[in-house]
Structure formats: C-alpha cells, structure tokens
C-alpha cells in the first residue's frame, strides 16, 4: 500500500492533474492520495494559497482569480459536476466563517474535491481526520487513530493536505508546505509500505539549482541528513514531515510527476552508502543572520555565563540558531527576522547581564551546511571544505559542527554566499574519493 502526496505544481492545471491521474491508475497500490492547492503554472503566476490569503486580507472583495483558476481546471478535466456552485459555496463559506486559516485551507479542499471526482474516488475531508488541541498543537496519536478507523475498508480516497480542526471545530492549518505533514500522518496511520511525495523535480538535489548549475540528484539519504538539509533551506520536503514516519521505518520516495519513470530519491532510516562512494550528501544554506560576539577574560571559569546569555534571549523572546564558543569567547547566531527593531537594547541587556570586555555585532551573515553521514569517519573532510573556500578567497566568519558530526556549518558574508556554495559543491564533486 502506498500513500501519495502531490504538490502544488502537480495540481497547477488540468494537464498536470491528468498526469497525476495516470500515475495513480498505473499502480493499484496507490490508494490514499493527499493533495496541495494549485501552485504556479509559470514564474509570474500566483499560487492559489497566496490568492486566498490575499482575498481574505482584502475583505473578501474579489474571488474572480480563484474561481477562474478552478473553473479552468474543471473544464480541462471534463468534469460534469456543477463546479460553479461548489466555488460559490466556498466563497460564501469564507465570508461567513471569517478567519484566515479557513480561507487558506480552501485551496486544498477544492483540489481534493476535483481530483476525487476525476478519479471516481472517495473524497474525505481532513477536518474530520487531523486534530489539533486548543493551542494549535497537533494531536498525533488521536489523529492516527481517527485516520486508521476512517480509512479501514476504503479502496481509494483523496484527502486535502495542510489542515485539520481544533476542538471547537475551527479549521487549523500547518505552516506553509504542511501538506507534506498530512501525507506522512496518513502514511503512518495506514501502515504504508512507502510514502511517495510527488513534485516537479527528479529527486532531492545535492545543492540549490538556482545557485549550482545542474547539481546531482541524491539517490538515497537518511532522515537525519534530510532534517539537516531541509532546516537549512532545501525546499523539496517540509522538515516536520519526517517525524510521523521516521520511527516506524516508512521510507519517503521523492518523485517527479512529469517524469514518473525516474526512481527519484529514497529517504530511509539508515542509508548505507559505501565509504568510498560519497562523503557529502548535500549542501544547503540560508541568508539573513547576525552574529553577536562576546569576549571576556576567564569566561570559562565563570559559572552560569552561558545561562545568563540565554536568559536574556529568552526574556526578549528571541531564539538562537547556533552558539559556538571558545575559552574566553561566546558567539550567538540569530536570524535577522527574530531580531528586535532596537538591537542596541539587546546588546545593552547582554552587557548588564554578562559584564563582558567587548561585544561586537556583525550582520550580513549567511550560513551554509555541508551534510553527510560518512563525514564523521572520513579523514580530511573539513580540510577539503576549508581548502575549497580558501581557494575561492572566501572568508569564514563562523564555524560550527553538530555533535552527530553529520554536518559542518560555516558562516560567510552574504555577498560571498553563492560563490561559497559553488566552491564547496565542486570542491567535493571534482575531488575523487580516496
């Protein structure tokens, strides 16, 4: 039994959905289908979810774009149901319910309704399956039990991704890309043999194709590597989607809707890659960080120094990304989006709490993670990475390595970001393994 999730590009228009229908019909084990809202058809197009957010933000004034997109899809699929009435009903429901999450969820709802009609499959709404508590936290065990019971005996069903319901019945959405999470929950609930995640690329790429030209496709990676890469910006899969399937050993297969014969990328609990074949699995990064460097003589002998630094951040409601340290130095790396408007206030609070000899703030930082589970046992990995950066005249502003030794994170000036990604990628790709 397979659970399939089809992303926004796979649901973008009637031609894409016809490809989805063929994929499902070609394999009778593909029984439970989770879908996203229609994505972009071309670069300047608008995703349906964005259009719904905008429709709600503008007081539900103009539904035409949304209605026309779904009407065109329905017409192209040759559906006989009265789609116009369905769309008018959704428009009225959004106005009547009057809250953001409900409006945003209607893209997935309509996608699932249309695909179910085309397939002749059962439509099952996610609001009856995915449960959140009153604070908006996913109730995984309760959701799993409901789904398992509801889908028992169902031959083929289509479900909308991205949302569920609160105790009071109100719709609650996951973060953007949350249809991946819905698919993973369904896969675990029904004990799927594999969770297929269909998108518009042949698999998980070893680097961002907008930066590195034609990067390699990763044939296989483990859940830990996926988590590291996804967190650092690799966008193929929502990073939280691994948790429902990870501990029960259900593999994830990233596949291309528009090239279904390609094997794609397998994400498994333990990917055994021969040591001589690959050291680094992938490279990913993010822009928009600031680093606060704190120096104080005899810092290592001052009990509670790190705790006081973190307490200031906690009281200012600021999360941190990394905290590399030395004997007399401590650095805190923060996302720019989390920084207070008055950065001087934060520095002043740190000075009062820590009484440092010096505090310096450096903005315009980007972080790059080089990830691979073979890195820990391979001598010279770090040397190769820093040689690649040095040969490209790139200054490293920060270094941090995870305790699992699965990744090495470097901070570089943002103006060197793309150059650094390419340097690292080709530094490993062009140097044969020993």
Beta strands, then each sheet from edge to edge (+ up, - down):
strand 1: 2-6
strand 2: 30-35
strand 3: 122-124
strand 4: 157-160
strand 5: 163-165
strand 6: 171-173
strand 7: 194-199
strand 8: 220-222
strand 9: 251-256
strand 10: 265-268
strand 11: 282-295
strand 12: 329-335
strand 13: 358-371
strand 14: 396-401
strand 15: 407-413
sheet 1: 3+ 4+ 2+ 1+ 7+ 9+ 10- 8-
sheet 2: 5+ 6-
sheet 3: 12+ 11- 13+ 15- 14+
end
